[in-house]
Amino acid sequence: MGLASLQIPHGAMVKRMHIYTGNNLQETRAPAMPLACFLGNIFAECVNVLRDRAGALGLKLRLLTAGCGPGGMADSKVRSIERRIYFGDSCQDVLGALGSPHKVFFKSEDKVGI
């Protein structure tokens, strides 16, 4: 029916709105991302803080990827990858866990130039 079918009394004010899939607001999950949206990119599905009694140790990342094989979308399966990065890791450790960046962007304006 859509939102146009809602009957809202004249003068009523919306204070809160929830948009979700499923039948119960407490058990909802985000819908799965279509394969066409990946385009060889990797997305974070979940990021958790790793802790012990002393405090935070690092991050646990659950990443989603699809279409990264030869031919782009030839690999039409969504894969979930879990990686852990610890605070104090070297750049090499982080690159080893996550892989090299897909692209590098350079700032075109240098305001610090003397």
PyMOL commands that set and color helices and strands:
alter all, ss='L'
color gray80, all
select helices_A, chain A and resi 3-5+25-27+35-37+91-98
alter helices_A, ss='H'
color red, helices_A
select strands_A, chain A and resi 42-52+55-65+79-86
alter strands_A, ss='S'
color yellow, strands_A
deselect
rebuild
show_as cartoon
